[in-house]
Amino acid sequence: MSFRYSSLTRAGKIFYRRFFPVPKSPYTIGEVKDICAVNLVPPETLINFFKNCLKKLKEIKGEEVGDYFEFGVFNGSSIGSMYLARNELGLGSMRLFGFDAFQGLPPGSEKEDAGVYKTGFYTCSFEKMQQCLSRRNVNPDDITWIKGWYNETLTDDTIKKFSLKKIGVVFIDCDTYSSSKSVLDFLKPLITGPVIICFDDWKLYDLDVKGEGEYRSFNEFLENNSQFKAEEIKSYNRKSKSFLVTSIKV
Ligand SMILES: C[S@@+](CC[C@H](N)C(=O)[O-])C[C@H]1O[C@@H](n2cnc3c(N)ncnc32)[C@H](O)[C@@H]1O
């Protein structure tokens, strides 16, 4: 299965977006006075969305909703929103994992996805990100950090080291085709029960209609792994897409 657009749908989207373009990322590579004040998605929007995801998983799976994996942490805004949503729902046993090199987008990013990204976009140091979280009453020590480039950290050793087994929600916000592909390949053996996977930049810079970015990595993933079924669920804004993914082997 896949979520590729038919040529008619694609043409319709291109036409519609001439009048109603998909909003661009509010972040720019230029000087940012207070990086902690940057919220790529309004926190309240994400907290509500995450709470709905957790309630949905609770209905399907019971109290053991599974852990939260975030790929692309930047200043901690989105993982902080999940921390607050989890605590509001009293799901303290759910572990939160943040995967990031904290050096912005990796070298070579401009060579893919029609050149819309640049190396170093969204750079925020690990120390600064921790300060940003503390300002939001989020305890960074209550989150497990897996620091480094994905080609070094998304390994079987990481799975073993952190006993990664049960996933609940996955937030993929590392932008490029190649990084999101590495994430999906890493997740493959871990998707054994229902999991909600969110793609933050599905439509950013029209990468979906260009057949690039997260649209490409997820569609290829589904096409190459017929054991997975995905159902689209309501996402938190126009540029993202979210899915309930299940494995039919289990
Ligand atoms: C758009 S930002 C994440 C924004 C964050 N989720 C939020 O809402 O505030 C993208 C992040 O992905 C990280 N990233 C992208 N590709 C990566 C890779 N291959 N390895 C490690 N980190 C990566 C960057 O360091 C950056 O912090």
The ligand as an ORCA input file, in Angstrom:
! r2SCAN-3c Opt
* xyz 0 1
  C      13.089     20.824     12.311
  S      14.199     20.498     13.569
  C      13.230     19.695     14.793
  C      12.207     20.587     15.422
  C      11.565     20.086     16.693
  N      10.911     18.815     16.529
  C      10.549     21.111     17.175
  O       9.371     20.985     16.843
  O      10.931     22.056     17.814
  C      15.166     19.217     12.852
  C      16.190     18.579     13.801
  O      16.593     17.334     13.240
  C      17.949     17.094     13.538
  N      18.470     16.167     12.497
  C      18.113     16.170     11.178
  N      18.752     15.179     10.526
  C      19.502     14.512     11.456
  C      20.381     13.383     11.400
  N      20.604     12.734     10.239
  N      20.977     12.979     12.536
  C      20.737     13.615     13.708
  N      19.932     14.703     13.841
  C      19.321     15.143     12.724
  C      18.580     18.479     13.495
  O      19.730     18.521     14.313
  C      17.460     19.384     14.032
  O      17.615     19.608     15.412
*
